[in-house]
Structure formats: C-alpha cells, structure tokens
C-alpha cells in the first residue's frame, strides 16, 4: 500500500482500546503509519494542534463525551483535515445512521460487526484507491 518514500498516515478514533490496538496492528502490517485516539476530545486536540495530519480518518460513532457525528461536524467546521478521506467504522448499521453519515460527506461507512480487521484494512485500501483515481 505505502510507497517507498512515505507511508500513508491513518488516524483511528475509537473508545475501545482492544479494537483500536487490533486495527492498528492490521494497518501497520499493511504498511500504514497509524495514529490512534481513545476519545473524540483527544482526537480533536491532536488535529487542532497539528500533531497528526492524516490522509484518512476512521471514526467510531458511539463514544462518550462527543460522538463521531459531532466530531466530524467540528472537523469540517474548522477545516482541520481538508482533503482527508473520512470513514465511519461503527457497529451502528441502521440505514438512518448510514444516510446521516453520507449526508455529512463521509467517503465510506464500514460496519465493524460484519467485517474482520483484515477486511476493514482491505476496504480502506480499496476506498483510498478509488479516491486517487
């Protein structure tokens, strides 16, 4: 996936540490540079202070304090990662959540429960390839 000179930076935001670690390992194995955050507040701070500038963001929706929809709204309002690829990675599979995400301009929506971590990585690689072409 990554070119010889620069790895693709991906930023995963999920309040489940086990899942965060598991996804991180799978993306690193495929050559990605991975940054993670266990909360929306921490993720927002990292994006605001410029300590992370990802090519793609994977956001969980159900998180304490600020859900993924609210986080995405703030990211867009503040133009924190213009041009970044945004994917919701959630267990919410209801059509209203998916439609809401699409209406907010996300590039992808992956339901965690229906995909293995390796399949999530494959889907992200696939989505990134479509964006480049």
C-alpha positions, 0 to 999 in steps of 0.5 A: 500500500505505502510507497517507498518514500512515505507511508500513508498516515491513518488516524483511528478514533475509537473508545475501545482500546482492544479494537483500536490496538487490533486495527492498528496492528492490521494497518501497520502490517499493511504498511500504514503509519497509524495514529490512534485516539481513545476519545473524540476530545483527544482526537480533536486536540491532536488535529487542532494542534497539528500533531497528526495530519492524516490522509484518512480518518476512521471514526467510531460513532458511539463514544462518550463525551462527543460522538463521531457525528459531532466530531466530524461536524467540528472537523469540517467546521474548522477545516482541520483535515481538508482533503482527508478521506473520512470513514465511519467504522461503527457497529451502528448499521441502521440505514438512518445512521448510514444516510446521516453519515453520507449526508455529512460527506463521509467517503465510506461507512464500514460496519465493524460487526460484519467485517474482520480487521483484515477486511476493514484494512482491505476496504480502506485500501480499496476506498483510498484507491478509488479516491486517487483515481 
